[in-house]
Amino acid sequence: MFLTLGVQLPFLPLWLTAKGLDAGAIGIVLAIPALIRIIAIPVATRMADRRDAVRGVIILAAAGAAIGFAALAFAQGAVAIMLVYALASAAYGR
């Protein structure tokens, strides 16, 4: 988990700059995962505990994160990047 963050965090702002985002939009994009995790983690863990499906939630979250981060490569524009990054972060944070 920390390997992907260690690779992503130094280069994501540069990639976002290359995509045409300004400093304010980059700051918002980088803040999205922290905000999303506040909601996504409690919801996912509650669902997993109630259904006794921890393994299934982990598999679903891993697949969702992989698909979400792959889709991020094709997102164009600040709003699309923010939405896709939010969805990928929701899955990755679980």
Secondary structure as UniProt FT lines:
FT   HELIX           2..18
FT   TURN            19..20
FT   HELIX           23..51
FT   HELIX           54..72
FT   TURN            73..74
FT   HELIX           78..92
//
